[in-house]
Amino acid sequence: MIARRRFVALAVGVAAMAWSLPRVTSAQGGKLHVEILVLYARKDPGGGHVDPQVPKIPQLSQAPFSDFNTYAFVDRKTLSLDAPKATDPWKGKPTATYALATGKSLDVVLLEDRTDKRFKMGAVIGQDAADRVRWIAPPNEPFFIAGQSYKDGILVIGITLRP
């Protein structure tokens, strides 16, 4: 229950940051991809360390991510937003599925291609509706989801729409 509250609180906090990002125009109508960046974050009482493979992302130095002083690179993949899955919880929208290190799946979906050059996106971890989040962001700007317990910390998942 606490992990779900933390997940929602972090997702809401990051959504607020996404609204302040500069708006970027994109080429509409092309095949879209999502880049998934997975980081392992934890609080190390002995001092922090950031893996050199972790990209320099300004959001990681801001709350709530600044609460963690150790970041390790886990994975980075670019996936196509393909035709909907038969069991799609998003009702037939283009979806990409990524297998997390926790054993759960992350489904990312394009919900709407908006007229203001931004996109309405959604994500769900596993089949748990409590771990479902939606956001609006321009292409090429990361949105972060955090709170999935992993080892002695959490996973920080960056999702970037790539036209």
C-alpha distance (Angstrom), angle and dihedral (degrees) to the residues before:
residue distance angle dihedral
M1 . . .
I2 3.81 . .
A3 3.81 91.1 .
R4 3.82 90.1 54.0
R5 3.80 92.2 50.3
R6 3.80 90.1 48.0
F7 3.83 90.2 48.1
V8 3.81 92.3 51.7
A9 3.81 93.2 43.0
L10 3.80 92.4 51.0
A11 3.80 93.1 44.9
V12 3.82 91.5 50.2
G13 3.82 91.3 47.8
V14 3.76 92.3 51.5
A15 3.81 92.4 45.5
A16 3.79 88.0 59.7
M17 3.82 89.7 53.1
A18 3.81 90.4 50.3
W19 3.82 91.0 60.4
S20 3.81 90.5 59.9
L21 3.82 94.7 53.1
P22 3.81 118.9 106.7
R23 3.78 114.7 -94.9
V24 3.79 114.0 -112.2
T25 3.78 124.6 -162.2
S26 3.80 117.6 -130.4
A27 3.75 138.5 -164.9
Q28 3.80 103.5 -98.3
G29 3.77 122.2 -148.1
G30 3.83 100.2 31.4
K31 3.79 128.6 113.8
L32 3.78 109.4 -76.1
H33 3.79 128.6 -143.3
V34 3.77 134.3 -171.8
E35 3.77 123.8 -141.1
I36 3.80 113.3 -146.6
L37 3.81 116.7 -158.2
V38 3.81 116.0 -173.5
L39 3.80 122.1 -165.8
Y40 3.79 131.0 177.4
A41 3.81 111.6 -136.1
R42 3.79 129.3 -172.6
K43 3.78 143.2 155.6
D44 3.80 110.3 -107.7
P45 3.83 111.6 -164.4
G46 3.81 89.4 -161.1
G47 3.80 93.2 60.6
G48 3.74 133.5 -73.7
H49 3.77 135.8 -85.3
V50 3.79 131.8 -169.0
D51 3.79 116.5 -152.7
P52 3.84 109.6 -122.5
Q53 3.84 88.3 -127.5
V54 3.82 90.6 64.1
P55 3.81 106.9 100.6
K56 3.79 119.0 -123.0
I57 3.81 99.7 -103.3
P58 3.83 117.3 170.1
Q59 3.81 93.1 -144.7
L60 3.81 91.4 64.7
S61 3.81 90.4 65.5
Q62 3.82 91.9 53.2
A63 3.80 130.5 75.7
P64 2.96 130.6 -53.9
F65 3.82 91.2 23.4
S66 3.81 93.8 46.9
D67 3.83 87.6 68.1
F68 3.81 86.7 78.1
N69 3.80 118.7 70.0
T70 3.80 99.4 -174.4
Y71 3.80 124.3 62.4
A72 3.80 126.8 177.0
F73 3.79 126.9 -173.3
V74 3.82 112.0 -118.1
D75 3.81 106.2 169.0
R76 3.80 147.5 -33.1
K77 3.81 123.4 -157.3
T78 3.79 136.1 165.1
L79 3.79 114.7 -143.7
S80 3.79 133.0 -175.0
L81 3.77 119.4 -117.9
D82 3.78 96.0 -123.1
A83 3.74 137.0 -177.5
P84 3.79 114.7 -57.3
K85 3.79 120.6 -83.1
A86 3.80 119.4 -117.4
T87 3.82 89.7 -116.8
D88 3.80 94.4 42.6
P89 3.84 111.0 153.3
W90 3.83 88.3 -158.8
K91 3.83 96.1 67.4
G92 3.78 104.0 -110.2
K93 3.81 102.4 -35.7
P94 3.85 123.2 142.1
T95 3.81 107.8 -85.3
A96 3.80 140.0 -171.6
T97 3.81 120.8 -160.4
Y98 3.80 125.4 -153.4
A99 3.84 126.9 -176.4
L100 3.82 110.4 -130.6
A101 3.81 123.4 -145.7
T102 3.83 87.6 -113.1
G103 3.80 90.5 66.2
K104 3.80 93.3 -108.5
S105 3.78 123.9 114.2
L106 3.79 125.7 -119.9
D107 3.80 114.1 -147.4
V108 3.81 115.4 -165.0
V109 3.78 118.5 -168.6
L110 3.79 137.9 -171.9
L111 3.80 104.5 -132.0
E112 3.80 100.6 173.9
D113 3.81 140.1 -0.3
R114 3.81 98.4 -144.5
T115 3.79 126.4 -150.5
D116 3.84 91.2 -123.8
K117 3.86 91.1 69.6
R118 3.80 91.7 -103.5
F119 3.77 128.3 109.3
K120 3.78 132.1 -134.4
M121 3.80 107.0 -136.0
G122 3.78 135.3 179.0
A123 3.78 137.8 -164.1
V124 3.77 135.8 -169.0
I125 3.78 128.1 -171.9
G126 3.78 112.1 -144.4
Q127 3.78 112.7 -31.0
D128 3.81 93.8 -58.0
A129 3.80 111.2 125.9
A130 3.82 88.2 -158.6
D131 3.81 88.3 65.9
R132 3.83 93.9 53.6
V133 3.79 119.9 114.1
R134 3.83 135.9 175.8
W135 3.80 130.2 -161.4
I136 3.79 143.0 168.1
A137 3.79 118.7 -133.3
P138 3.79 141.5 147.3
P139 3.79 119.7 -104.1
N140 3.82 118.1 -86.5
E141 3.83 93.4 27.4
P142 3.82 116.8 109.4
F143 3.78 123.6 -125.6
F144 3.80 116.4 -160.8
I145 3.78 131.5 -143.6
A146 3.79 118.3 -173.5
G147 3.76 140.1 169.5
Q148 3.81 106.4 76.5
S149 3.81 104.9 133.9
Y150 3.79 112.5 -118.7
K151 3.82 126.5 171.3
D152 3.83 104.4 -45.7
G153 3.81 95.2 -25.3
I154 3.79 140.3 26.7
L155 3.79 140.9 -81.7
V156 3.79 118.1 -109.7
I157 3.80 109.4 -157.3
G158 3.79 120.7 -164.1
I159 3.81 116.9 -162.0
T160 3.80 119.3 -167.5
L161 3.79 124.7 179.7
R162 3.81 110.6 -136.3
P163 3.83 118.9 -165.7
